[in-house]
Amino acid sequence: MPPRWALGNYAYRFGYRSEIEVRYTVNKFIELDFPLDALILHLYWFGKDIKGHMGNLDWDKEVFPTPIKMMADIKAQGVNTILITEPFVLTSSKKFSDAEKNQVLAKDADGKPKRFDFYFGNTSLIDVFNNKGQHWFNDIYKTLYLQGVTGWWGDLGMPEVHPSDTLHTLENGKLVNGDAIHNVYDHQWAKMVYENQLSLAPKKRPFILMRSGFAGSQRYGMIPWTGDVNRTWGGLKPQVELSLQMGVLGMGYTHSDLGGFAGGEEFDKEMYIRWLQ
């Protein structure tokens, strides 16, 4: 089961770019007497723009100078903090050399980190099936949890780009390629986050938002959402069906980006109201 606050109201956009904006948003909800249980921080918590920073997974102190105090202050106002995280570590990120040194990245045929290009830059992929990859990633989650983060968003874990010649190391040491492991990557990632979170706080239910899953993912408390849906009536139409299908498959809680995410040239007030309903 998810934590009770997960069934409440979230503030989220793409995205809050500074501590000032986070505090303003929370205070605005309170001023207007809208309930608010959580605020979700997108990519800008660790980088100034969309490209080039993925894998930093640490606060951009220029715009979030006091993140621990910020999270404590909004927690005192009844608001939990959820952070986006991704399994990609860009070669331009601050953590790439550390990830490479600690052998946490999926490999190529020569045993080196498999590098490839995608929208956000040149990257490698954390091997969440590998004990070294899990330990390294979990240390990051532990640090952020101790700072005050109360929920996790695993984004792009389908994975969004997953070359077939990427090699992952299973716990028994067996190497498998990207095609063989692709559909269970998010499932394994959710399992890792869930078990690590329970080890840090055994009496608290973890909050884990993921883009995809697999048979049995519900045992890790995962809440999936339906992806970057179209900001149109055509995007709205399948949402009820998708949630019903996920329910039949065992996922008790699902979510869609209210009002849609991609496309749609003009804001449609009626569509947004219907989506909320």
N, C-alpha and C positions, 0 to 999 in steps of 0.2 A: 504493500500500500504506500502511496505517496504521503508526504507530510500534509497536515490539514491545510496549511497556508498555500499549498500548491493548487488548491481548488478556488483560490481567491482571484483578485484582479491584479494584472501585471502592467507596468509601464514599460513599453519597449518601442524603439524606433531604430532606424539604421542611420546614425546611432548617436548616443550621447558622447560628445567630444571632449568634455572636461568635467572636473569636479564641480565647478560652478553650475554647469547645466544640470548635473544630477541633483544637486541640492535644490535648485530652482524648481525642477520638475516635481520632486517630492513635496515641496512646500506648496506648489500650485494645486496638486491633488487635494492636499489638506484644506487649503483655502476654499476650494470649490466644493468641499465635502463629498469627494469621491473616495470610496474605499480603495486602499492600495496595500497589497501584500508583498509585492516583489518588484524590483527594477532589474532589467536585463541590460548588461553592457555588451555592446558589439565590439568590432575589431579595434575601435579607437582607444580602448583601455591600455593597449600595448603598442600603439603606433599612430602617427599623425594622419596617415592616409591609408587607403585600402591595400596598396601594393608595397612589397618590399620588407614587411615587418613580421609576417606570420612565422611563428616559432619563437618569438621573443618571450611570450608568456610571462611577462613581468610588466609592472606599471610604468607608463610613460610619465615620469615624475614632473615634466614640465607642465602638463595639463591636469595631472592627478597627483599633486604634491603631498597630500596627506591621506592616502587611501584607507589606512586603518582607522583613522579618526572619522573619515567620511562614512565608512560602513557602520561604525559603532553609532554614529549620530543618527543615521537613518534607521538603524535597527531599533534605537530607542523610540523612534516614531512609528514603529511597527512594520518596517519595510525590510525585506530580505534582499540580499544582493546575489544575482546570478551572473556568472561570467561565461562568455563564449570561449571555447578552446577548440583547437583543430589538431589533427595528427600530422600535419605537414610542417617541416622545419626548413625554411628557405635557406639557401646558401648565403644569402645576404643578412640573415638574422643574427642576433647576438649569441644565440645558443648553438649554432650549427657546429662550430669546432668542438664544443663540449660533447654534443650528441655523437659526433663522429669518433671522438676519442674514447667514449664509453660504449661504443658499439651498440647503439640503441636503434639504428636505422636499418630498414630493409636493404638487402644487398643486391648487387649485380652478379653476373657470372664469375667475375674475378674476386668476389668477396669484399668489394668496396661498396660504400653507400650508393645505392641506385639513385642517380640524379635524372631529373626530367623537367621539362617546362610545362607550366600551366598558367592560368589567368593571373595568379598572384606573384609569379616569378619562378626562378629556377629552384628546385626543391628536392628533398628526399622525404620519405615517409617513415614515421615511427613504427617499429615492429612491435605491436601490442601482444603478439603471440610469444615473444622472446622475453625471458626473465629479466634480461638487462634492460630492454625497452620498457617493460612494466615498472621496474624499480625506478628508473630515471623519471618517467612520466608521473608516477605516484608521488615522488618527492616534490614535484612542482605543485601537484594538487594539495599535498599536505601543507606546504608553505602558505599557499593562498587560503586554505581553510583556517589555519591558525591566525591569519590576518583578519578573518571575519567573513569570508565568502560562505554562503549557505546553500548554493545550488549550482549545478554544472550543466552547461550546454555543450554537447559534442557535435560540432558542425563539420560538414564535408567528409564524414566518415563512411560514405558508401563504398570505398573512397571515391571522391569526385573524379579524380584521374588516377588510374591504377594500371600501369603498364604490365602486360602479361608476363614479361620476363623479370619482374620484380620477385625476389626470393625472400620468403619469410622463414624464420626458424621456429619450429614448434618446441614444446618443452622437452620432448624426447630427442631433440637434436635433428630431427628430420627437416629437410628443406622442401618447401612447397612454393609453387609460383603464384602470381597474382590472380590468375584465372581460378585456381583451385580454392583460394581463400577469400576472394572478393566479397561474396554475399554474407559472410559471417564476421567481417571485420568490425562493423558497428556493434554487433552482438558481443564480441570479445572485449571491445573497448568498454562497453557498458558494464560488463561483468567486472572488469578491472577497476573501474571507478567506484562501482557499488561496494565491492569487497574492501577496497581501500578506505572508503568513507566510513563503513561500519567499524573498521579497525580503529578509526580516530574517534568515533562517537557511537558506541554500540547501541545506545538507547534512542538515537535519533534516526528517523526514516530519511534516507537519501533522496534528493531531488536530482533526476537525471533526464535531460531532454536530448533526444537523439533523432537523427534524420531517417534512419532505417533500423531494421532489426532482423531477427530470424526466429524460427520456431523455439519457443521457450524464453524469449527475451523478457516476458512479463515477470519472470522470477527475479529480475534485477531492478524492478520498480521503474523501468524505462517508460517515459512518456514520449511517444513519437509525434511528430507533426508532419503535415502532408507535403512539405517542400516549398519551393519558390513558386507558388501558384499564381496564375494570371490575375491581375487586378481588373477583372471583367466579370460580367454575369456568367460567362462560360467557365470562368475559374471557380465561381461560387457553386455552380450546379452540382458538381460531383462530390462536394465536401461531406454532405450527410452520408452518402453511399460509402465513401472511403472510411469514415469513422465506424459505420455499421460493420463493414468488412473486417476492420481491425478488431472490433469487439468480438466477432465470431472467431477470430484467430487467437483470442486470449488477451488482447491488449485492452485493458479496462478503461484507460484514459488516453484520449487523442486530442489533437489540437491542429488548427490551421491558422495561418497568418490572417488575422481579421481584416477584411477589406482587400485581401490579396497582397502580393509583393511586387511582381514584375509586370511590365507593360501597362496599358491603359493610359491614355494621354491626359484625361481630365478626371478630377475627383467626382465620383458619382455618389451623392449623399444618400439617395434611396438604397443603392446597392450596399453601402456600408451599414446602414440600419438593418437591412435584411440579413446581412452576414452576421451581425451581432446577435440577432434573434436566433 
